[in-house]
Amino acid sequence: MTDIRTYCAHCASKCATVASVESGRLVSVRADAEHPNVGFCPKAWAAPEVVYSNKRLRTPLKRTRPKTDPDAGWVPISWDEALSTIAERLNAIKQESGAEAVAFSRPAPGGSPASDWTPYFGRLANSFGTPNTVATSHICQWGRDTGSVYTYGTGLPTPHFEAARTILIWGHNPESSHIQNWRRIRDAQQKGARLVVVDPRRTGTVEKADLWIQNKPGSDTALALGVVHVILRDRLYDRQFVTQWTNAPFLVSADTGRFLRGKDIGLGGEHDYVVWDTQAAAVSAVDVELHPDDWKITPGLEADIPVTLADGGVVRARSAFTLLRERVAELSPQQVSVRSGVPPEQIEIFARILATEGPLAYYSFNGIEQHVDTAQTTRALGILYALTGWLDAEGGNVNFSRPPAAGIDGTELLGKVQNGKRLGLKARPLSAARRAVQSYELYSSILGENEYRVRALVSFGGNLLIQNGDSAYGQRALRALEFQVHADAFLNPSAEMADILLPTTSPWEAAHLAIGLGGGPDTLGYVQYRPAVVAPQHESRSDVDVMFQLAVALGLGEQFWNGDVEASMHAQLAPLNLTLEQVKASPGGIKVELKHAFRKYALRDTNGHARNFPTPSRKVELYSQAYQQHGYDPLPNVLPLLEGGGEFPLQLTSYKLLEFCHSQGRGIPSLRRRVPLPYLDINPQTAQSLNVAAGEQVRLVTPHGAIELHTRLTDSVAPGVVATHTGWWESCEELGLPALDPFSSLGTNLNLIISNATRDPISGSVPHKSYPCAVEKITGSPKREATAPVAASAL
């Protein structure tokens, strides 16, 4: 028996584990108690079952029958034939229609093994020359990683849970979906931190919270702005931070909606913004490159004045702060309560805690990402947080230092012209399309309904049809696709549409180099080599190996270290003055010492100027210039809830389960035993009004279709709200559980009944978590008691 220190790569948590191997066979996996990133969940527990599953793809396969035939007629082919065929077809399409006619897709790294190899995936697409990498950022983390840029200038900085007094978790259930975040939060609670959670469902995280704010699905923007209303009304904001480090005091022209600049009033240059100087009782200009301590004036936050321009004209101008106050004036706790379902007195308490009981650290995830107003929700949360003054402060959200490793995603390899051809970018220039293509853009392009036609798709993992809305429309598109390749360890409904299947390993059979393990400041500097604990099964190859070999076959070997994976690892480590041999010789990893600093925006550069923030105004943007310039509301606004009227009186929300990597893993007996079948969470009060009992089979109906589920009566959801989970289709023969047709109304695929047609106009997000629905009783069906998943904390 040999114990191998490694980490679990089934999600972005990268929990440190120890794999026990006997005679070359993986026997078990346990938590590595000696590692700072210690953690464990059922996915690691089930590792031997995954590796030795009889459902594994064993050899490359080629389709011999039409995609409309239920039997693909798969025949085995060699790796050489598979790679040469793929390269020949892709290069021919590139020559005929341009590289953009080929798309590459991957699953979300946060909840899949793609967390390890996503940079190589990006490099392959960029080297080939296509901007069309298909991902799920629009329903996963756009607001957190990209939307926050339009307020802070960066994605959401890392929450410094370790030093926080108050921790705010909004639309995230780390107890189930991010074990390392959960460990850090629980440690902070042990030290006295208060945990506040905003979520329509009573989750495992909520169970450990000090305050639960249970809002209606889709009401997050209104709730956040209601909190801003209280903070402004009671003057609970950090006045110094807001005045000096946000664009709150800058004056906005009523005529154009743009900030007045120094040149507009005949003062200053390109870095100057106009403010109201309260000492001189006159307008003045401030150079934002200068440190605020050197401004020599006192900007006023409140201003609504006439301003004389350099050309003699007069314009009404209001400060961004005044405009924000006006925007939230009508959003009192009483009014927001009607919208959100949160009692007014609880909103008051909530606001006061966030504003006065700092340091405050917060984190959000896809609970706020899957709505028609995701972009403005992100902006509202960013503004709320900026008002507290804890940005980049100890115990707040901090842009911590990272190991200065060399990047490998090859962004520089894709030229500006090609980047501009990305599907969806012209329609939504600030959206998730800035980085990736959404499934609905891919589908419409394949079917000739977009700006140009995508002719080929290369997928590494993932399950487009089940993890995105409009599953039936997506199936029609993939059937019409000229050429499709899918690399995966298991077959799934999206892979079944492929022309060539490539068998890949599980993470336990693949080596990888991790630079930074995520989490908090203690683990951001860890560099760890994850060895393959057992040899690849059958003829499978790791995703990274396939990418390198395909790159070579495509004639792109020069961009891929001539096919040498370890050479790429050496290149990444070079700036760290580490060698791969050193890292390999240090099981459990090497900690790179990092110097962390707080309130870096206030530090001076070599010219004595302020470091500031990387935004257009060089300040935290309460009033977004990027939004304004693209025709969007520069201040968060409250959109109408997505409602279905009397025919669809209930609200549908959804969630992921700890046991599974999105839509994969339900064929693994130990995982499926924990959650045998999907179920619909329904409040007893709602169930009574519908004459529905626990365990009864019901039809869940939306304006887009219907599926069938069994009920689980629970007060974890409010009356009028129902909830279920995505990803169901797979059989588990060992437990006698058959496959469920994901394209049939008799199945349980939630995304069959979610449409992509209604979406956030800015981010492109789809309202998977706030959808109108109805529940219909199916008479005469057998009852089946739902099994609730076991909490991660119980493992």
Sequence and secondary structure as in RCSB ss.txt:
>XXXX:A:sequence
MTDIRTYCAHCASKCATVASVESGRLVSVRADAEHPNVGFCPKAWAAPEVVYSNKRLRTPLKRTRPKTDPDAGWV
PISWDEALSTIAERLNAIKQESGAEAVAFSRPAPGGSPASDWTPYFGRLANSFGTPNTVATSHICQWGRDTGSVY
TYGTGLPTPHFEAARTILIWGHNPESSHIQNWRRIRDAQQKGARLVVVDPRRTGTVEKADLWIQNKPGSDTALAL
GVVHVILRDRLYDRQFVTQWTNAPFLVSADTGRFLRGKDIGLGGEHDYVVWDTQAAAVSAVDVELHPDDWKITPG
LEADIPVTLADGGVVRARSAFTLLRERVAELSPQQVSVRSGVPPEQIEIFARILATEGPLAYYSFNGIEQHVDTA
QTTRALGILYALTGWLDAEGGNVNFSRPPAAGIDGTELLGKVQNGKRLGLKARPLSAARRAVQSYELYSSILGEN
EYRVRALVSFGGNLLIQNGDSAYGQRALRALEFQVHADAFLNPSAEMADILLPTTSPWEAAHLAIGLGGGPDTLG
YVQYRPAVVAPQHESRSDVDVMFQLAVALGLGEQFWNGDVEASMHAQLAPLNLTLEQVKASPGGIKVELKHAFRK
YALRDTNGHARNFPTPSRKVELYSQAYQQHGYDPLPNVLPLLEGGGEFPLQLTSYKLLEFCHSQGRGIPSLRRRV
PLPYLDINPQTAQSLNVAAGEQVRLVTPHGAIELHTRLTDSVAPGVVATHTGWWESCEELGLPALDPFSSLGTNL
NLIISNATRDPISGSVPHKSYPCAVEKITGSPKREATAPVAASAL
>XXXX:A:secstr
 EEEEEE  SSTT  EEEEEEETTEEEEEEE TTSTTB   HHHHTHHHHHT TTB  S EE  S TTSS    E
E  HHHHHHHHHHHHHHHHHHH GGGEEEE   GGGSTHHHHHHHHHHHHHHHT   EE  GGGTTHIIIIITHH
HHSSS  EE GGG SEEEEES  HHHH HHHHHHHHHHHHTT EEEEE SS  HHHHT SEEE   TT HHHHHH
HHHHHHHHTT S HHHHHHHBSTTSEEETTTSSB BGGGGT S TTEEEEEETTTTEEEEEETTS GGGS S B 
S  EEEEE TTS EEEEEEHHHHHHHHHTT  HHHHHHHH   HHHHHHHHHHHHHS SEEEEE TTTTSSTTHH
HHHHHHHHHHHHHT BTSTTSEE          S GGGS HHHHTT TTTTT TTSGGGT B HHHHHHHHTT S
SS   EEEEES  HHHHSS HHHHHHHHHH SEEEEEESB  TTGGG SEEEEB  GGG  EEEE   SSTTTTT
EEEEE  SS   TT B HHHHHHHHHHHTT GGGGGGG HHHHHHHHHGGGT  HHHHHTSTT EE      S G
GGSB TTS B   SSTTSSB SS HHHHHTTS SS         GGGS EEEEEE  TTSBTTB TTSHHHHHHS
 S EEEE HHHHHHHT  TT EEEEEETTEEEEEEEEE TTS TTEEEEES     BGGGTB    TTSTTS  G
GGG  SSS  TTT    TTSEEEEEEE TT           GGG 
